[in-house]
Structure formats: structure tokens, C-alpha cells
């Protein structure tokens, strides 16, 4: 693959849909704009005020690339 094309694909942002289980609750994030799944989870941790932690389980995620 051409190196300029590689750089372009690295810069593309993505949208994530996440469902995270913690105890009896499912936390849902839709269309989270992030560069990686890790960044999307970090954003959800901020939004849900640290209710999401190491014991939480990702039960669903979907990644969509936006151009």
C-alpha cells in the first residue's frame, strides 16, 4: 500500500457503539467519535463518572469508519 494512503487511513476517525455491563446495569454509548476502541472506552468512563472500571465487561461494540 502506498505510504500516503497508509497515513490517510491512520488519521481517519471512527464512530463506536458500545454496551458495557457493570453489575446489573448496561451503559450504552452511541456514535462515540474516537481514534480507537480504547479512546472510546475512556470517553465513556468520563461520561459515566467512573461507574465503568476494570470489572466492567464489554458486551457489544461496533466500529464504523468515517471519511
Secondary structure by P-SEA (a helix, b strand, c coil): ccaaaaaaaaabbbbbbbbbbcccbbbbbcccccccaaaaaaaaaaaacccccccccccbbbbbbcc
